[in-house]
Amino acid sequence: MRKAFLVPVAAFAVAFSTAVSAEPQELSLPAQKMPTIEVSGTGGVQVKPDIAVIRIGVATEDANAATAVAKNSAATAKVLSEIAAAGIEQKDLQTSQFSLYPQTATASYASKGASGTFTFRASNTVSVTVRKLDRLGEILGASVAAGSNQISGPDFAVSEPEKYLGDARRKAVEHALAKAKTYAEAAGLKLGAVLSIVEEGAGGPAPVFRGAAYAKAQSVPVEVGEETLSAQVRIVIELVKP
């Protein structure tokens, strides 16, 4: 009796398996990857700067540290007074560096009777933002005449670059599309939809001016020139058959 019960069950299992395998099966094919091209483009516009930052400093030396600082403070105050008289507002003045350190006495200072091997050098530097560039040379000359003996700059800049960067960005996109079209045509294809645009940078460099020493007040010749505002983008574009 036990053997007769097992045989029908086995037969049912075989029949069920055959019926299932006979049903139509849906095959999932891997999706074909869309051909794309990724290119970068740059664009720039020439803009005349409208502001400049100069660093005006005073360095003083004395055998006594406190005296060196006192001399420096008085000299710096005189320079700042001349800068203010030239039309620079308080908001455009910022102390960027102050230092005091011992150093080997210079021969010229030692000849004045300084005792010891070392003197103290105090230095105070103020960053000045000039918004009227036609007065930049005047401010430089007046600063030297007032006692400044450390000057660097100016760093020219555009106060509102966003007004001009739109043109640079458009040129960057046009440059990238032109490159992509050349590559696509060379491969026997044409451009489809733009899939992504990523800006990789926007801005521009600033030229640097090193101030020279002037014995008396005079307007320092300064050429403003132009600054290049640039933009760079990376674009991914679909490629299609012609």
Salt bridges, closest charged atoms under 4 A:
GLU38 OE2 - ARG234 NH1 3.61
ASP62 OD2 - LYS71 NZ 2.79
ASP92 OD1 - ARG131 NH2 2.88
GLU138 OE2 - ARG135 NH2 2.85
ASP155 OD2 - ARG55 NH2 3.27
GLU160 OE1 - LYS163 NZ 2.69
GLU162 OE1 - ARG169 NH1 3.20
ASP167 OD1 - ARG170 NH2 2.37
GLU199 OE2 - ARG169 NE 2.49
GLU200 OE2 - ARG234 NE 3.00
